């Protein structure tokens, strides 16, 4: 009997409860993932440094010199990166791509601009 939990999508019971990251219906035993408010399933909004929404397959431009770990050279301002993929990477890194001359790597959306 919770005032903020949604009803069961299977049987519409209002007696749902939380069990860890899941919501559970005691009447039909249906379990489903809870969603945060304003979040639609499977959709995340990733924006570049100037606020443009990015999507898979976009081409972006690097907006500042980036030092590459293990390399004596850096990725220069204005380098174009084609066919990006949005991922949940390590830390703030949310773009998976291949940079010409450096190979595959992950970038932060805060250092790119949509081309």
C-alpha positions, 0 to 999 in steps of 0.5 A: 500500500504505497502512495508513490509506486505505480500499479502492476502492469499485468493485473493493475493491482495497487499493492505493489512493493519494492524489492531491491531494484525491482517492483513486485506485485503480491497478487500475480507475482509479476516483477519489473524494473522501477524507472526514475521519474522522467526516464523512459525505458532504454533512452538516455540523453547525451549532449555535446559541449554546446548542448546538441543531442548526440546519437549513434552514428553522428560525426563529432569534432574534438574541441580541445587538445586531449592527451592520450595515455601511453602516447607521446602525441595528443589528439588536436583540436578540430579532429573529426571523429565519425560514426560514434557509438553512445555507451555507458563507459568508465567514469564520464566517458560516454562515447565509443569511437575510433580516432584516426591515428590513435585507434579505438577509445572512449571520449567524454561528451563534454570535449566534443561538438556535433559536426 
